[in-house]
Amino acid sequence: MNPKRFTLQTQRWIILVFVLCGVGLAWSGCGPTTLPPTETTPDTLEQEGGAEKSGSTEESTGPENVADVTEPSPEEEPTPENDTLDASGPESNEETVEQRADSEPPPESEPAPEVLAKDNPPPQDAPNAIALTWWECHTQQNQLSLSEQDFCDKHHTQAPNTVTFKIRWIFLYNKSNPTNWIQPRLKILNERFRPANITFETHSITLLKNTVLAPNGEHDNTQSFKLKDLKNEMVALLKLPANTSAQAALDTLKQRLLDNGVTASSVNSMTLNTTLNNNGFLYRTSRVWEKEINIFVAKKLLASGGKTPGGYASLPAFAPHSVTRGSILLKEAYREDALAHEVGHYFGLVHTQATQETLNLASLNASACKTYLPNGVASMKTVLQKQLGSQYSQPLGKPFLSYKAATTTWKDYYALRCAIGRLYISWINTFQKPDVNAPTTWKNFATFGEFAQHVLDGKKAYEKLFSKTVNGKTSFNCKLGSTSKVVECTYGSKTYLGTDALLKDSIAFQSGKASNLMSYLNNATSFPIRLLAKEQATMLFYHIGSPDRLSLRNYAISP
């Protein structure tokens, strides 16, 4: 029997069990239930705490820090977006049942690691068991029943108006009262993304105790292991019996990856002697559970060069058949809105701050985007004019790939995402100086069309927020004013307040007292609140529509 058809058939049985139990029928099948192994799916990692670096490989993916943000090339793993801040926030007092997974090497006779579902949910995903994801509709489209095809046609041929994603929390240490840590961060995440009609819920919580991946809770992505040495981690993260052998665990991992549409050559090359660094392994387990966002939490994150980022996440990739899915890694003692910042990266938003005073248009066409915009600015013009007209003035709309779209047409969507994804955000993060010596002439671009024509014709646009180095010390041109107590940005001898039109609702919010969520104007610079601009919210759906993000289940839709 085709394993994918088996999965769909199993989903129907689970719904039947759930309905029978829900109406109170006395049946021994009513009780805690989990989906069979073939129902597992992965997710993607993204990184906050510095800058990111392209060119990482499947075996060596991890947080890197360089000057600019880049996107992964088509056949590479997602590259992390780094942010390095120092903060921790208060925790709430809410308690709930934890999901635990011991990764200590258990004797063959010991029971399986304890894995309890958070809040004891009903049979896993049962209410939406037949609510196929876009990815399932696409990969199984030639095997769908009529009712399944109707569902896919209804929900996966145009962009959704509302989405709800669920999060799998994996603590790489024995965290006490994890929900006390999660709840305030989840609350902020929902507050920041709700204006974009995006909400988040907890799916489950897992504790990995004494894992070799994070001794004493310290996740060191510079270390590597053979898969045979990660037997207990495979058992715990794949939720297998404790007496499962290393080979059987690997076989299960490989089968689930194949069931989820991973390229066979990437899977078949994995053996017990395959060496992976920490993230190379975690990204693969995330690929198994791709219907939810996988977030790994450690006491400390260690990256190359001795860096200790506060968190990191991968931008949406261009290789949905890859053996990995990115995820998010967070440092435990870190400001509470870091999760929201990282989720912003996870769904395609890059940093607000620049590394130079004027917009570097070439940097927007980095890494993988060069594949889809081979002629740089000329390609960008062609793509944008096709979508928005010759003056770039038509409504953006919500471009979306139908699940029926042939993979050969995906490059057009990728090209559009590359062309507009960062340029649109640069519109609100830059301004123009008709007379560089007359600040009274400096102003925002009134429309995206005006901005696009300006910069694509080779004219300068000036960054609102950028880093500068004076006497060997790097700082930002924006800060919290010691007297004004609001955002202040200095350009030469001219200083603007966050209440000024130039900065309002892009770099500064709430009468200048809040900064942008995707900026480094954070607690270290006295800004306790960071918010998203409406233009950033608009761009989220461009990136949510990327095939590798469409493997996520939208819990806002049901059969």
Summary of the structure (lengths in Angstrom):
residues: 559
radius of gyration: 23.6
end to end distance: 24.6
largest distance: 81.3
contacts: 2000
relative contact order: 0.16
helix: 33%
strand: 17%
